[in-house]
Amino acid sequence: MVMQLDKCSDPTAEFKATNAKIASFCKFTPVAKVGNVYTFTADCTTGGRTVSKTELTPAGEEAYSLKVTTEAGGQVVTEELKAKRTGDYK
């Protein structure tokens, strides 16, 4: 499935808000950098065990891609996001 959203966002604020919500039931590895790819994993226990691996790849100063692979209940789901700056955040 591919979706395109045209909306302004503050990725840092969104990331912090999401992490604050799930910190009580998830354990995160420290962020690692290999080349220009940043990765971390989240091991969560809420209604079962879920393990997610996140890969963030900057594309210059104006864009990035994010790939999250999650395994839960024997199923694996991969989500990909490509974002690019289109103007100042207001």
N, C-alpha and C positions, 0 to 999 in steps of 0.2 A: 504494500500500500504506500502511496506517495501523497503527501499533503504539502501544500504551500501556504504559509501564513505570512501575511504582510502586516506586521505589527512592531511597534517599538518595544524594546525590552532592555533591561539592565541585567546581563548574564550573571554578574557578580552577586547582585542582590537576590536574584532568583535562586542561585546555587546555595547561598547562605540560608535562605528561608526554607528551602527543601531539606537541607541537612539538619537544621534545627528541629524540624518536625520528626525526623526519623532517627535522631541520635539516641533516643531511649531504647530502641530495639535493634539497632544495627551497629556493627563494628566495622570501621574503615581502616584499610591499610594506608600508610603514608603515600603521598603522591610520588611516583617515580617518573623520571624522564629518560627516554632512550631516543637519541636523535632529536627530532622535534615533536615526538609523541609523548604526551603525559598520560599516565595510567594510574588507576587505583581500583580496589575492589571493595565491595560492601557485602558483609555476611549478616543476614537479617533473620531473626526468628520471631515471626508473628504469624500464627496460623500455619506453621510449618517452616521449613528452612528455605531461604532464597539467597542465592549468591549471584551478584552482578559484577561484571567487569566493565569499567568505563575507559574509553580511549578518546582523548581530546587532541586534535591535530590543528594547530594554527595554520592559517594560509595567509601569511603576511600580517599586517596590522589591521586589516579590514574584514577578515573572515576567519571562520574556523569550521571544522567538522567534528561531530561527536558521535561515537558509536557505543551503544550499551548492549551487552550480551547478558541475558539473565537466564538462570537455570532454576526452575522450581517445579516440584512435583513430577520430575522426570521429563519435563519439556524445556526446550531452549527457544528463547525469543530474542531476536536481534532488532534493535531500533537504531536508525541513523538520522542525524540531523545535520543539515548544512546551513550555516548562517553567514550573513554578510552585512556589514554596516551600510546603511543607506542614508544616514544623517545623524545629527545630534539627538541625544535622548532628552525628552522634555517631560 
